[in-house]
Amino acid sequence: MLPALESFGQEATGDDAVKANRLFCMNVGNGMCSDNYPTSTGKDYQSSSTFQPLEKLKKDFTLCTNLRKTGGHGGTMLAFAEYAASESPEHILDSVDEVAASRIGNDTRIRNLVVEQKNSVGISWKGGLAISPISNSQALFQTIFGKVDKNKRAELLALKKSVLDGTREEAKRLTNRVSKQDQVKLDEYFSSLRESEKSIQRAERWLSKKQVEVPFPENVKFDTQGSSDYLQKILTDKYFNERSTFLDLIFLAYKYDVTRVVNLYGEWNWTGHHTDSHQIQKKDGHIKNIEADQAYMMQTARFLDKLKSTKTETGGTLLDQTVCLITSSFSISKEEGPHGNKNISVIVAGGGFDHNKHIKFDGADNRSNIYLPALQHLGCEIDSFGNSTACAKL
């Protein structure tokens, strides 16, 4: 009944060969124009111009629309950590990526890779605390592929391990001498120590591996022929291209199994997208918002295609093994304006789901109802997530 174990020279077969073991979360900053979502549903739905860049990947994703989000303008970054209407840190539960990392993150050097382009109040959360993100492409490259002195790193890890062992023994001696309330605190402390121990074990395994020689990705150039002036402005913008570089580095991190969990956030305030989102009521503003979404989808299609084009040792593709959740901060519409909470979309791509369909919900379901089955699909033994009210069938 055990899975195939490489320690015994066994290779994964059957379901093990395509089992999803990676998670990619991406929040489209500022929001997406929900006025241009497809109107038809089901397997034979007709896509809209917003999702045209994803057309050749239609069999690889499910489009979920008419979902609700919670919180106000301040919850821009909380797309994967929504919990009730409050944005107070003490009320924010662990984010989607952190829940997944507790299940699939401990087999790689980087447990959870959090990346963003703009200083935020937090896109990834654990225990009511925001996880510090990486916000520079060079820093991201060094984090994933930077060379280190292995002997020195081994000495530091040995020292950490010694300190950890000593701390655990001292804490154990206290267990029978403190109140029940303090025992609860000590249990939480032991849990934290176990996480630290796992981190050291991951680092030790990484030291025994041969370092990969990877060049820094070249600047991404999108075809702008026939595009409007506004779309060309976005596709050639340096921040937009930096975000494409982020995606290329994330792809390489998945490919070389440096991490299996990623949470990415990026905004376009530099190109005027935020300002233009406030012009949604005007014809010109409406068109610009749709074109901005098309650019996002071009970026997304390029990333998903890289995953799909990469074969794994077990015979599937990297996209088969990666559950991708792509959503937006807000719904931008003529009805609600630039910061709407209704008709939010979530693209669920890869992961081995039965795709090629558009599911339009009744407007009462929130995004957590999508995240829950995605996390369960990754092996997380949970019955609810955040403010979920049901488990959507994907």
MOJO-V791279 format. One line per field, one symbol per residue. ss: DSSP state (H for helix, E for strand, C for the rest). psi: psi as a letter, one per 30 degrees, with the letter a starting at -180 (. if undefined). burial: b if it has 9 or more other C-alpha atoms within 8 Angstrom, else e. A space follows every 50 residues. Layout:
ss: ???
psi: ???
burial: ???
This chain:
ss: CCCCCHHHCCCCCCHHHHCCCEEEEEEECCCEEHHHCCCCCECCCCCCHH HHHHHHHHHHEEEEEEEECCCCHHHCCCCCCCCCCCCCHHHCCCCHHHHH HHHHCCCCCECCEEEECCCCCCCCEECCEECCCECCHHHHHHHHHCCCCH HHHHHHHHHHHHHHHHHHHHHHHHHHHCCHHHHHHHHHHHHHHHHHHHHH HHHHHHHCCCCCCCCCCCCCCCCCCCCCHHHHHHHCCHHHHHHHHHHHHH HHHHHCCCECEEEEEECCHHHCHHHHHCCCCCHHHHHHHHHHHHHHHHHH HHHHHHHHCCECCCCCECCCCEEEEEEECCEEECCCEEEECCCEEEEEEE CCCCCCEEEECCCCCECHHHHHHHHHHCCCCCCCCCCCCCCCCC
psi: fllkkffgglkklbeffgkkglkkkkjjlelljffglkflaaegkkllfe gefgefgefglkkklhlllllaefgefgfghkjafkgkeffjlkleeeee efegfgglejejjkklfkklgkfkkkhgkkkklkgkeeeeeeeegkklje eeeeeeeeeeeeeeeeeeeeeeffegglleefeeeeeeeeeeeeeeeeee eeeeeefflkkkjklkklkkkkjgkflleeeeeefgkeeeeeeeeeeeee eeeeeghelgkkjkkklgffggeeefffgffleeeeeeeeeeeeeeeeee eeeeeeeefjklfgfaleeegjjkjjalelkjlfefafhlflhklkkjla fgljahlkjjlgffklfffeeefeeefggkikflkbhkfljkj.
burial: eeebbeeeeeebeeebbbbbbbbbbbbbbbbbbbebbbeebeeebebbeb bbbbeebbebbbbbbbbbbbbeeebbbbbbbbbeeebeeebbbbbbbbbb bebbbbebbbbbbbbbbeeeebbbbbebebbeebbebebbbbeebeeeee eebbeebeebbeebeeebeebeeebeeeeeeebeebeeebeebeeebbbb ebbbbbbeeeeeeeeeeeeeeeeeeeeeeebbbbbbbeebbbbbbbbbbb bebbbeebbbbbbbbbbbeeeebbebbbbbbeeebbebbbbbbbbbbbbb bebbbbbbebbeebebbbbbbbbbbbbbbbbbbeebbbbbbbbbbbbbbb bbeebbbbbebebebbbbbbbbbbbbebebeeebbbbbbebeee
